[in-house]
């Protein structure tokens, strides 16, 4: 199930015990194999393009990535997740 994969990715990377979202993401990129990075892009994009409403997606992301305080980022969770996906794609193209 795609939502389960997204939940595991967000919850495993951006949990409450992270130093910062940026540090957690850098660590994720450093320690994760390219196959999983590619899979993550696929299942996150499926989630982003799913039939859920924007509000449902934002709520799901906030609940899953409970180590991130989105108002401090000045981004809606869905916009933040799209940015994360673009950064993973950039990493894969290097």
C-alpha positions as a printed Julia matrix, in Angstrom:
94×3 Matrix{Float64}:
  0.0    0.0     0.0
  1.49   3.33   -1.07
  0.41   5.26    2.04
  2.15   2.73    4.25
  5.39   3.19    2.31
  5.08   6.98    2.58
  4.33   6.7     6.31
  7.39   4.49    6.88
  9.62   6.83    4.87
  8.43   9.98    6.64
  8.16   8.46   10.09
 11.5    6.72    9.83
 13.35   9.78    8.56
 11.59  12.77   10.12
 10.65  11.48   13.59
 10.58  13.43   16.86
 14.18  12.62   17.79
 15.84  14.29   14.8
 18.35  17.11   15.21
 16.74  19.09   12.38
 14.8   18.25    9.22
 17.78  19.24    7.09
 20.2   17.07    9.07
 17.79  14.11    8.99
 17.39  14.42    5.23
 21.15  14.71    4.63
 21.67  11.6     6.74
 18.91   9.79    4.83
 20.56  10.61    1.49
 23.98   9.55    2.75
 22.88   6.24    4.26
 20.21   5.06    1.81
 20.9    2.95   -1.25
 19.92   4.2    -4.69
 17.31   1.49   -5.21
 15.33   2.67   -2.18
 15.8    6.34   -3.16
 14.3    5.53   -6.56
 11.45   3.59   -4.95
 10.81   6.49   -2.56
 10.45   8.91   -5.47
  7.92   6.55   -7.07
  5.73   5.94   -4.03
  5.87   9.55   -2.86
  4.85  10.75   -6.32
  2.0    8.22   -6.34
  0.86   9.62   -3.0
  1.17  13.25   -4.17
 -0.88  12.45   -7.29
 -3.45  10.31   -5.47
 -7.16  11.08   -5.18
 -6.82  12.26   -1.57
 -7.68  15.91   -1.01
 -4.9   18.39   -0.35
 -6.08  18.63    3.26
 -5.96  14.84    3.67
 -2.46  14.73    2.21
 -1.26  17.57    4.44
 -2.73  15.91    7.53
 -1.18  12.54    6.64
  2.25  14.12    6.1
  2.08  16.08    9.38
  1.13  12.94   11.31
  3.81  10.84    9.62
  6.67  13.36    9.87
  6.02  14.26   13.49
  9.54  15.66   13.93
  8.79  18.6    11.64
  6.95  21.73   12.69
  5.62  22.85    9.33
  4.55  26.4    10.33
  8.22  27.13   11.12
  9.16  26.06    7.59
  6.59  28.38    6.04
  5.46  25.59    3.72
  2.41  23.39    3.5
  3.38  19.76    4.12
  2.52  18.72    0.54
  4.76  21.47   -0.88
  7.57  20.44    1.45
  7.22  16.79    0.39
  7.32  17.75   -3.29
 10.57  19.63   -2.58
 12.02  16.59   -0.8
 11.14  14.44   -3.8
 12.87  16.87   -6.17
 15.98  16.78   -3.99
 16.02  12.97   -4.07
 15.66  13.07   -7.87
 18.59  15.5    -8.05
 20.66  13.17   -5.88
 19.81  10.23   -8.15
 20.9   12.15  -11.24
 24.39  12.78   -9.79
